[in-house]
Amino acid sequence: MATWCVRAIRQSSSVIASPSLVRATPRLLCTAAQQKSSGPGTEEENGTQKPEPSAAEKACIEEKTQLEEQLKDVTDKYKRALADTENLRQRSQKMIDDAKLYGIQGFCKDLLEVADILEKATESVPKTEISTANPHLKNLYDGLVMTEVRIQKVFQKHGLVKLNPDGQKFDPYEHEAVFHAPMEGKEAGTIAVVTKVGYKLHGRTLRPALVGVVKAP
């Protein structure tokens, strides 16, 4: 019995000390480590799905979407309101500027009649009668001429410009044709006669000039 025990111990010790078993042990350990690392894998690789969101999470998502839509709508309305306000400001500023420029339009129209009377008065005086032999008429004529020159300077100071388009092309925005007649030596469509001068206030026609236009024969 003792002999059998000794033999068994020797066999077991030889197995343990065997080089092949020692070399195989690291391989077994590496294989086990690889199996452990490859393991179950991620949920996406294994084809598993995430759990359904809870009712509270769904409510939060819906509320977030609604708030984003409301923010977009409010932002759009705000931008539109800014644009409308800017347009209103520009229109109001233009109205103020126009009021400053053309606020005297009615007053200027009334003064034009005075200027017309002065012009007619100076034109009606015979040039042959204006001499030192007739000092009263000469002084009166000189006074009318000085008044007419002065009133034209005042007109120009306030942007009122005289229109005397004799020989120019007819412009319906500045001229008003009172008659058409053929005239030799003049191009059709040009102004041959100015019966009444016109005026412009800051580039806007205040009163069109009354003219006679040449027409083709």
Protein Blocks (a to p, Z undefined) as FASTA:
>chain_A
ZZmmmmmmmmmmmmmmpmklmmmmmmmmmmmmmmmmnmnopfklnopacddddfklmmmm
mmmmmmmmmmmmmmmmmmmmmmmmmmmmmmmmmmmmmmmmmmmmmmmmmmmmmmmmmmmm
mmmpcfklgcfklmmlmmmmmmmmmmmmmmmmmmmmnopacddfehiacdfklpccfbdc
ddehiaehiafbdfbdcddeehiafbdcdddddddZZ
